[in-house]
Amino acid sequence: MQRAKRLDLIPPYLFGEIARAKAAAIAEGRDLIDLGIGDPDQPTPPAIIDKLYEAARDPETHRYDESPAGDSCFLDACAQWFERRFGVTVDPKTELLLLIGSKEGLAHLCWAYIDAGDIALVQDPSYTVPKVNTLLAGGTPHSMPMTAENKWLPDLSAIPTEVAKQAKLLFLNYPHNPTGATATPEFFAEAVRFAREYDILICQDCAYSEVGFDGYQAPSILQTPGAKEVAIETHSLSKTFNMTGWRIGFAAGNPDAIATLNRLKSNIDSKQFAAVDRAAGWAMLHANNDQTLDLYRRRRDILVDGLNALGWSLERPKAAFYVWIPVPPGYTSMSFTKALLEQAGVLAIPGVGYGDHGEGYVRMSLTLAGDRNGERVQEAVNRIREHIPIRW
Ligand SMILES: Cc1ncc(COP(=O)(O)O)c(C=O)c1O
């Protein structure tokens, strides 16, 4: 049987070689320190699990959710949280939509807006979901190169006018995966001006909004005057409350875009288990992630300070749980990843997997399973010092 040709548009899996080397290392019984995966290693707080248990015992939650945009327990809590956290009022009836995790929302937004020949503006480097789904929907992703010099913010003035005119979507993600970069309110204001000029919908992926360190609190693009006319923002409980497996998040912002995305989604999924919605709504209003953030901060400081002692000059990232590391002279992002894995038993992700402008970097994640208090991160630094030849 022949599969759809569009599947051939999915770019080759760049991490295949690394995945094979990882499997080989594990098969040999080597002790691997996995700084690759960006998935909180700590469990969901017990109080949220208790709420799920309680809600799951109510038969009302066992049925299809027939609400227009998601269980009101959840959406009302999201609206209250948005007001409290960002000082922005969103109407839970028209400006919020439940997502089955933000990945699902980002993917379906492409299908709701992109026709053959349309352009989506995507960051390079970036999380790959907007680019791949633009391709699958028949559109063309236009890469916005980002570099350390421009603080990993795209230069919107460098986008050719013809491209801007054909663009339907502008994808942003701050705090940013994989670089840990943050956006300023000035940048968001510039993006809103640009989107208004060219009639483009901005989708700002705010999955890491609550992963901030040293007092940093990420802004919402919806705090920008006029943003609601041209922007939606996706949020997620995955990283905030260690709930990646629960699959819950929401989109907030422009009511037309919310209705458009909902029109597509209501023909594809039937929302989320209402018990998950209720527990997630409770979490939005009552839970916090202070302990997990403390652990990430400890790991971040050990990793950044440890690598700096070996000759790097890294800044401590203010947000997201990644350290974005230039490779030493003589390495590519792939060859350095292989050296780390084969010689030191340390797994990182090659930056080139996030786009051409990720070449020259590797990403290490602070969500290290099995690490209680930074001791495994310290062990990773020790192994790099002992086993990786570096000449600056
Ligand atoms: C930038 C970014 N956006 C979205 C997601 C997906 O998160 P969710 O679990 O809400 O689908 C991830 C997950 O790694 C991510 O890194």
The ligand as a Gaussian input file, in Angstrom:
#p B3LYP/6-31G(d) Opt

LIG

0 1
 C        9.593000      24.929000      22.130000
 C        8.635000      23.848000      22.453000
 N        7.341000      24.030000      22.175000
 C        6.437000      23.072000      22.436000
 C        6.815000      21.874000      22.992000
 C        5.769000      20.819000      23.207000
 O        5.251000      20.868000      24.473000
 P        3.892000      20.144000      24.846000
 O        4.245000      19.057000      25.794000
 O        3.040000      21.227000      25.453000
 O        3.285000      19.624000      23.594000
 C        8.150000      21.632000      23.304000
 C        8.574000      20.344000      23.868000
 O        9.709000      20.022000      23.998000
 C        9.085000      22.658000      23.034000
 O       10.387000      22.490000      23.300000

